[in-house]
Amino acid sequence: MAELSAPAREHFTHPRNAGAFDPDALDVATARVGEPASGDILQLQLRVGEGGTIAAARFKAYGSAWTIACGSLLTERIQGRTLADVAQFQHDELLETLAVPPAKLHCAVLAETALKAALRVWAAPRTPVDAPTQIHQSRT
């Protein structure tokens, strides 16, 4: 853990918004993305409230401390914002705040990819019967 910046260490040791919502809830969009080269996996869930605002976000991560830190910070950054606003989110926000080293760039890209995938899931027509978890694979 010595290589982690102070903000990344804080998000890794005390991750925000870790966990899961009911994936079958109509107000929840779930995306799971993976990075084949590293084996990192990030699941992101968005609970969308009235007016298209992200009422809450949850994540689960398998991989490095950097992946966990990026997932944690991502959820903090997107809660309370509109879907249109978070659609403009770029992984650079994570890189700058957490001081992610170049070798771990894929962790921040994975978080952005999970967000974009969850937004696509939310935009797709769904019913209670066919609201399964969507799985996408990152290409970094």
C-alpha positions as CSV (number, residue, x, y, z in Angstrom):
1,M,0.0,0.0,0.0
2,A,3.0,2.3,0.2
3,E,2.6,3.3,-3.5
4,L,-0.8,4.7,-2.9
5,S,-1.2,8.5,-2.6
6,A,-2.8,9.7,0.6
7,P,-6.3,10.3,-1.1
8,A,-6.1,6.8,-2.7
9,R,-5.1,5.2,0.5
10,E,-8.1,6.9,2.3
11,H,-10.5,5.6,-0.4
12,F,-9.0,2.1,-0.3
13,T,-9.0,1.7,3.5
14,H,-12.4,3.4,3.9
15,P,-14.3,2.9,0.6
16,R,-17.4,5.0,0.2
17,N,-20.6,3.5,-1.1
18,A,-19.4,-0.1,-1.3
19,G,-22.1,-2.6,-1.6
20,A,-25.1,-3.3,-3.8
21,F,-28.7,-2.5,-4.5
22,D,-31.4,-4.9,-5.6
23,P,-30.4,-5.3,-9.3
24,D,-34.1,-6.0,-10.2
25,A,-35.3,-2.7,-8.9
26,L,-36.7,-0.5,-11.7
27,D,-34.8,2.5,-10.4
28,V,-31.4,0.7,-10.5
29,A,-29.0,0.3,-13.4
30,T,-26.2,-2.2,-13.0
31,A,-23.1,-2.6,-15.0
32,R,-20.1,-4.9,-14.5
33,V,-16.9,-4.3,-16.5
34,G,-13.6,-6.1,-16.6
35,E,-10.1,-5.3,-17.7
36,P,-8.7,-8.5,-19.2
37,A,-5.0,-7.7,-18.9
38,S,-5.1,-7.1,-15.1
39,G,-8.1,-9.1,-14.2
40,D,-9.7,-6.2,-12.4
41,I,-13.6,-6.1,-12.2
42,L,-15.8,-3.2,-11.2
43,Q,-19.5,-3.4,-10.7
44,L,-21.3,-0.1,-10.5
45,Q,-25.0,0.5,-9.7
46,L,-26.9,3.7,-10.0
47,R,-30.1,4.4,-8.2
48,V,-31.9,7.1,-10.3
49,G,-34.3,9.4,-8.7
50,E,-36.9,11.8,-10.0
51,G,-35.7,14.3,-12.6
52,G,-32.9,11.9,-13.8
53,T,-30.7,12.6,-10.8
54,I,-28.4,9.9,-9.4
55,A,-29.9,9.5,-5.9
56,A,-27.2,6.9,-4.9
57,A,-24.4,4.8,-6.3
58,R,-22.8,1.6,-5.1
59,F,-19.8,-0.3,-6.3
60,K,-18.1,-3.6,-5.8
61,A,-14.5,-4.2,-7.0
62,Y,-12.2,-7.1,-7.5
63,G,-8.6,-6.1,-8.2
64,S,-6.0,-3.7,-7.0
65,A,-6.2,-1.0,-4.3
66,W,-6.3,1.5,-7.2
67,T,-9.5,-0.1,-8.6
68,I,-11.2,0.1,-5.2
69,A,-10.1,3.7,-4.7
70,C,-11.3,4.7,-8.2
71,G,-14.7,3.0,-7.6
72,S,-15.1,4.7,-4.3
73,L,-14.2,8.2,-5.6
74,L,-16.4,7.7,-8.6
75,T,-19.5,7.1,-6.5
76,E,-18.8,10.2,-4.5
77,R,-18.4,12.3,-7.6
78,I,-21.6,11.2,-9.3
79,Q,-24.2,11.1,-6.5
80,G,-26.6,14.0,-6.7
81,R,-25.7,14.9,-10.3
82,T,-28.0,14.5,-13.3
83,L,-27.6,11.7,-15.8
84,A,-26.8,14.2,-18.5
85,D,-24.1,15.7,-16.3
86,V,-22.4,12.5,-15.4
87,A,-22.4,11.4,-19.0
88,Q,-19.7,14.0,-19.5
89,F,-17.5,12.4,-16.7
90,Q,-13.9,11.7,-17.7
91,H,-11.5,9.4,-15.9
92,D,-9.1,12.3,-15.7
93,E,-11.0,13.5,-12.5
94,L,-10.0,10.3,-10.8
95,L,-6.4,10.5,-12.1
96,E,-5.9,14.0,-10.7
97,T,-7.6,13.6,-7.4
98,L,-6.1,10.2,-6.5
99,A,-2.7,10.8,-8.2
100,V,-3.0,7.5,-10.1
101,P,0.4,6.5,-11.6
102,P,0.6,5.7,-15.3
103,A,0.9,2.0,-14.6
104,K,-2.6,2.0,-13.0
105,L,-4.3,4.2,-15.6
106,H,-6.5,1.2,-16.5
107,C,-8.2,1.4,-13.0
108,A,-9.5,4.9,-13.6
109,V,-10.5,4.0,-17.2
110,L,-12.3,1.0,-15.8
111,A,-14.4,3.2,-13.5
112,E,-15.3,5.5,-16.4
113,T,-16.2,2.5,-18.5
114,A,-18.5,1.2,-15.7
115,L,-20.2,4.5,-15.5
116,K,-20.8,4.7,-19.3
117,A,-22.1,1.1,-19.3
118,A,-24.5,1.8,-16.4
119,L,-25.8,4.9,-18.2
120,R,-26.4,2.7,-21.4
121,V,-28.3,0.2,-19.2
122,W,-30.4,2.9,-17.7
123,A,-31.3,4.3,-21.2
124,A,-32.3,0.9,-22.5
125,P,-36.0,0.0,-22.2
126,R,-36.6,-2.3,-19.2
127,T,-39.4,-4.1,-17.4
128,P,-39.2,-5.8,-14.0
129,V,-38.9,-9.2,-15.7
130,D,-36.1,-8.3,-18.0
131,A,-33.9,-5.9,-15.9
132,P,-30.9,-8.2,-15.6
133,T,-27.4,-7.1,-14.8
134,Q,-25.5,-6.0,-18.0
135,I,-21.9,-7.2,-18.4
136,H,-19.5,-5.2,-20.5
137,Q,-15.8,-5.6,-21.1
138,S,-13.4,-2.7,-21.0
139,R,-10.9,-2.3,-23.9
140,T,-8.0,-0.4,-22.5
